[in-house]
Amino acid sequence: RETQNGSDYLQADETRIQVLKEDGKKAQSDKWMWVTRGGPPGKPSVLFEYDPSRGGQVPVRLLDDFQGILQADGYSGYGQVCRENKLTRIGCWDHARRKFVDASRAAPAKGKKGPPSKADVALSHIRKLYAVEKAANELSDAERYRVRQEKSLPLLNAFKAWLEKNASKVLKGSLTRKAMDYTLSQWDTLVGYCERGDLQISNVLAENAIRPFAVGRMAWLFADTTQGANASATCYSLIETAKANNLEPSAYIHHVLKHIAEADTLEKLETLLPWNAALPASKKVAQYD
């Protein structure tokens, strides 16, 4: 975590976990697995951390010495750490897009000649933003920044103007109106990715890091104790960080187990971190794109 917090750009997300034996909590109540992803160049890490709370004090603890840009969805729990650490917060277009997708699916079916729903119009605006990102995917950070300034910002300005003009025309409480209001309320963070070329348009890397945990949860269902939840966090951190460094996870775990008994100093322990492990990079590591 010290290495990760030494970077200037992190992504964060959280997901539910059921822990049966947690002091002061019912077995059925929600507890949380927090995930942060990022790190200095060449040292990416994915860190899982269990906490029974979803309160703002958790990211304050995890990001205690982090200074830079934090990317997350619109959850208010990240506001405290951004204020206290004076972090720049940027938003997630995937999260905004999903709200319009839900609204579009819920809209009554229209004939081929009928006008598109406002949710569909919004999605067409968002698709244009992603098309710019796809075309700029192989560019350098500097070139990507230039493209965003030239192409993305005008698209964003046009989308915002459309939202401001049409939001009041949509029924309050409807899925489409909720999606429009959310997007406008988060606008300052949603446009933040254009400020640098290395920033992501969405929080997808953190969300993808959580996905193996969410898939696994359908099989193992719960953790019995806090200790079990913490052990899960450690295992997922090691495996997902190995994958982020293009290491085959089982080979990396074998490497750690083989050498950790000899690691009797901090320096020797650091040689076992995934970006320092003397293992060949694997091109067959399963990733979630």
C-alpha positions as CSV (number, residue, x, y, z in Angstrom):
1,R,0.0,0.0,0.0
2,E,2.9,2.3,0.6
3,T,4.0,1.8,-3.0
4,Q,0.5,2.3,-4.3
5,N,-0.2,5.4,-2.4
6,G,3.1,6.8,-3.7
7,S,1.5,7.2,-7.1
8,D,-0.6,10.2,-8.2
9,Y,-3.6,8.4,-9.7
10,L,-5.7,5.7,-8.1
11,Q,-9.1,4.1,-8.8
12,A,-11.4,2.9,-6.0
13,D,-14.5,0.8,-5.8
14,E,-16.3,-1.3,-3.2
15,T,-18.6,-4.4,-3.2
16,R,-20.6,-6.3,-0.6
17,I,-19.5,-9.3,1.3
18,Q,-21.4,-11.3,3.9
19,V,-19.5,-12.0,7.1
20,L,-21.4,-14.2,9.5
21,K,-19.5,-13.4,12.7
22,E,-18.8,-9.6,12.9
23,D,-19.1,-7.9,16.3
24,G,-22.0,-5.5,16.4
25,K,-23.4,-6.6,13.1
26,K,-26.1,-9.1,12.1
27,A,-25.0,-11.9,9.8
28,Q,-27.4,-10.7,7.1
29,S,-26.2,-7.1,7.1
30,D,-23.9,-5.8,4.4
31,K,-20.2,-5.5,5.0
32,W,-17.7,-4.3,2.4
33,M,-14.7,-5.3,0.4
34,W,-12.9,-2.1,-0.7
35,V,-10.5,-2.2,-3.7
36,T,-8.0,0.4,-4.8
37,R,-6.0,0.0,-8.1
38,G,-3.1,2.0,-9.3
39,G,0.6,2.6,-8.5
40,P,3.7,4.2,-9.9
41,P,4.8,3.4,-13.5
42,G,5.7,-0.2,-13.8
43,K,4.4,-1.1,-10.3
44,P,0.6,-1.6,-10.7
45,S,-1.2,-3.1,-7.7
46,V,-4.7,-4.1,-6.8
47,L,-5.4,-4.0,-3.1
48,F,-8.5,-5.5,-1.4
49,E,-9.4,-4.4,2.1
50,Y,-12.2,-5.7,4.2
51,D,-14.2,-3.4,6.5
52,P,-17.7,-3.8,8.0
53,S,-18.4,-0.2,7.3
54,R,-19.0,1.7,4.0
55,G,-18.4,5.0,5.7
56,G,-16.1,7.7,4.6
57,Q,-13.6,6.9,7.3
58,V,-12.5,3.8,5.4
59,P,-11.0,5.5,2.4
60,V,-9.5,8.1,4.8
61,R,-7.7,5.2,6.4
62,L,-6.7,3.4,3.2
63,L,-5.5,6.6,1.4
64,D,-3.9,8.2,4.4
65,D,-0.8,9.4,2.6
66,F,-2.1,9.5,-1.0
67,Q,-1.9,12.8,-2.9
68,G,-3.2,13.1,-6.4
69,I,-6.2,12.1,-8.5
70,L,-8.9,9.6,-7.2
71,Q,-11.3,8.1,-9.6
72,A,-14.5,6.6,-8.3
73,D,-18.2,6.5,-9.0
74,G,-20.6,9.0,-7.5
75,Y,-20.7,7.4,-4.0
76,S,-20.5,10.1,-1.4
77,G,-18.2,8.0,0.9
78,Y,-15.2,9.2,-1.0
79,G,-15.9,12.8,-0.4
80,Q,-14.3,12.9,3.1
81,V,-10.9,11.7,1.9
82,C,-11.0,14.1,-1.0
83,R,-11.6,17.0,1.3
84,E,-9.1,16.0,4.0
85,N,-6.3,15.1,1.6
86,K,-7.2,17.7,-1.0
87,L,-7.5,15.1,-3.7
88,T,-8.7,15.8,-7.2
89,R,-11.7,13.6,-7.8
90,I,-12.8,12.4,-11.3
91,G,-15.8,10.3,-12.1
92,C,-16.8,7.3,-14.1
93,W,-18.7,7.4,-17.4
94,D,-19.4,3.7,-17.3
95,H,-21.5,4.4,-14.2
96,A,-23.4,7.2,-15.8
97,R,-23.9,5.2,-19.0
98,R,-25.4,2.3,-17.1
99,K,-28.1,4.5,-15.7
100,F,-29.2,5.5,-19.3
101,V,-29.0,1.9,-20.4
102,D,-31.4,0.9,-17.6
103,A,-33.7,3.8,-18.6
104,S,-33.6,2.8,-22.3
105,R,-34.5,-0.8,-21.5
106,A,-37.4,0.3,-19.3
107,A,-38.8,2.7,-22.0
108,P,-41.9,1.5,-23.9
109,A,-41.1,-0.1,-27.3
110,K,-41.4,2.3,-30.2
111,G,-41.9,1.7,-33.9
112,K,-39.0,1.9,-36.3
113,K,-40.2,5.4,-37.5
114,G,-40.7,6.8,-34.0
115,P,-38.3,9.3,-32.5
116,P,-35.6,7.8,-30.2
117,S,-36.1,8.1,-26.5
118,K,-34.2,10.7,-24.6
119,A,-32.2,7.9,-22.9
120,D,-31.2,6.6,-26.3
121,V,-30.2,10.1,-27.4
122,A,-28.0,10.4,-24.3
123,L,-26.4,7.1,-25.0
124,S,-25.6,8.3,-28.5
125,H,-23.7,11.2,-27.0
126,I,-21.8,8.9,-24.6
127,R,-20.9,6.5,-27.5
128,K,-19.2,9.3,-29.3
129,L,-17.0,9.9,-26.2
130,Y,-16.0,6.3,-26.1
131,A,-15.3,6.3,-29.8
132,V,-12.7,9.0,-29.3
133,E,-11.1,6.9,-26.5
134,K,-11.0,3.8,-28.7
135,A,-9.4,5.7,-31.6
136,A,-6.8,7.2,-29.2
137,N,-6.1,4.0,-27.3
138,E,-2.6,3.4,-28.9
139,L,-1.5,7.0,-28.7
140,S,1.0,8.4,-26.2
141,D,-0.4,10.2,-23.1
142,A,0.5,13.5,-24.6
143,E,-1.3,12.8,-27.9
144,R,-4.3,11.4,-26.1
145,Y,-4.5,14.6,-24.1
146,R,-4.4,16.6,-27.3
147,V,-7.2,14.5,-28.9
148,R,-9.3,14.9,-25.8
149,Q,-9.0,18.7,-25.9
150,E,-9.8,18.9,-29.6
151,K,-12.5,16.3,-29.8
152,S,-13.8,15.2,-26.4
153,L,-14.4,18.6,-24.9
154,P,-16.7,19.8,-27.7
155,L,-18.6,16.6,-27.5
156,L,-18.9,17.0,-23.7
157,N,-20.1,20.6,-24.0
158,A,-22.7,19.6,-26.6
159,F,-24.0,16.8,-24.3
160,K,-24.2,19.0,-21.3
161,A,-26.1,21.6,-23.2
162,W,-28.6,18.9,-24.4
163,L,-29.0,17.6,-20.8
164,E,-29.7,21.1,-19.4
165,K,-32.2,21.8,-22.2
166,N,-34.1,18.5,-21.9
167,A,-33.9,17.4,-18.2
168,S,-36.8,19.6,-17.2
169,K,-39.0,18.0,-19.9
170,V,-38.7,14.5,-18.4
171,L,-40.9,13.3,-15.6
172,K,-39.3,13.6,-12.2
173,G,-38.6,10.2,-10.6
174,S,-38.4,8.4,-13.9
175,L,-35.2,6.4,-14.7
176,T,-34.3,8.7,-17.5
177,R,-34.7,11.8,-15.3
178,K,-32.7,10.2,-12.6
179,A,-29.9,9.4,-15.1
180,M,-29.9,12.9,-16.4
181,D,-29.9,14.5,-13.0
182,Y,-27.1,12.2,-11.8
183,T,-25.0,13.0,-14.9
184,L,-25.4,16.8,-14.4
185,S,-24.7,16.5,-10.6
186,Q,-21.5,14.6,-11.3
187,W,-20.5,16.7,-14.4
188,D,-17.4,18.4,-12.9
189,T,-16.0,15.0,-12.0
190,L,-17.1,13.3,-15.2
191,V,-15.1,15.7,-17.4
192,G,-12.0,15.4,-15.3
193,Y,-10.5,12.6,-17.4
194,C,-9.8,15.2,-20.1
195,E,-7.3,17.0,-17.9
196,R,-4.5,14.4,-18.5
197,G,-3.8,11.9,-21.2
198,D,-3.1,9.0,-18.8
199,L,-6.5,9.1,-17.0
200,Q,-9.3,6.7,-17.8
201,I,-12.7,7.7,-19.0
202,S,-14.2,5.3,-16.5
203,N,-13.4,3.4,-13.3
204,V,-13.3,0.2,-15.4
205,L,-9.9,-1.1,-14.2
206,A,-11.0,-1.1,-10.5
207,E,-14.4,-2.6,-11.4
208,N,-12.7,-5.3,-13.5
209,A,-10.4,-6.0,-10.5
210,I,-13.5,-6.6,-8.4
211,R,-15.1,-8.9,-10.9
212,P,-13.2,-12.1,-10.0
213,F,-14.2,-11.5,-6.4
214,A,-17.9,-11.0,-7.3
215,V,-17.8,-14.2,-9.5
216,G,-16.2,-16.2,-6.7
217,R,-18.7,-14.9,-4.2
218,M,-21.5,-16.7,-6.0
219,A,-19.7,-20.0,-5.2
220,W,-18.4,-19.5,-1.7
221,L,-21.2,-17.1,-0.6
222,F,-19.8,-15.7,2.6
223,A,-16.9,-15.5,5.0
224,D,-17.4,-17.0,8.5
225,T,-15.3,-14.5,10.4
226,T,-13.5,-11.2,10.1
227,Q,-10.2,-13.2,9.9
228,G,-11.6,-15.1,7.0
229,A,-12.6,-11.9,5.2
230,N,-9.1,-10.4,5.8
231,A,-7.5,-13.6,4.5
232,S,-9.6,-13.4,1.4
233,A,-8.5,-9.8,0.9
234,T,-4.9,-10.8,1.1
235,C,-5.3,-13.6,-1.4
236,Y,-7.2,-11.6,-3.9
237,S,-4.7,-8.7,-3.5
238,L,-1.7,-11.1,-4.3
239,I,-3.4,-12.8,-7.2
240,E,-4.9,-9.7,-8.9
241,T,-1.6,-7.7,-8.5
242,A,0.2,-10.6,-10.0
243,K,-2.2,-10.5,-13.0
244,A,-1.8,-6.7,-13.2
245,N,2.0,-7.3,-13.6
246,N,1.4,-9.9,-16.3
247,L,2.5,-12.8,-14.0
248,E,0.8,-16.2,-14.0
249,P,-0.8,-16.2,-10.5
250,S,0.0,-19.8,-9.5
251,A,3.6,-19.4,-10.6
252,Y,3.9,-16.2,-8.6
253,I,2.3,-17.7,-5.4
254,H,4.7,-20.7,-5.8
255,H,7.6,-18.2,-6.0
256,V,6.5,-16.4,-2.9
257,L,6.0,-19.6,-0.9
258,K,9.4,-20.9,-2.0
259,H,11.3,-17.8,-0.9
260,I,9.4,-16.1,1.9
261,A,11.0,-18.1,4.7
262,E,14.3,-16.6,3.6
263,A,12.9,-13.0,3.6
264,D,14.1,-11.9,7.0
265,T,14.6,-8.2,6.1
266,L,12.4,-5.6,4.5
267,E,14.6,-5.5,1.5
268,K,14.2,-9.2,1.0
269,L,10.5,-9.0,1.3
270,E,10.4,-6.2,-1.3
271,T,12.1,-8.5,-3.8
272,L,9.0,-10.7,-3.6
273,L,6.6,-8.0,-4.6
274,P,5.1,-8.8,-8.1
275,W,7.0,-6.1,-10.0
276,N,10.3,-7.3,-8.5
277,A,9.7,-11.0,-8.8
278,A,12.3,-12.8,-11.0
279,L,9.6,-14.5,-13.1
280,P,9.0,-14.3,-16.9
281,A,6.0,-12.2,-17.9
282,S,3.1,-14.3,-19.1
283,K,1.1,-13.3,-22.1
284,K,-1.7,-15.8,-21.2
285,V,-2.8,-14.2,-17.9
286,A,-6.6,-14.1,-17.8
287,Q,-7.7,-10.4,-17.7
288,Y,-11.2,-8.9,-17.6
289,D,-11.5,-6.2,-20.3
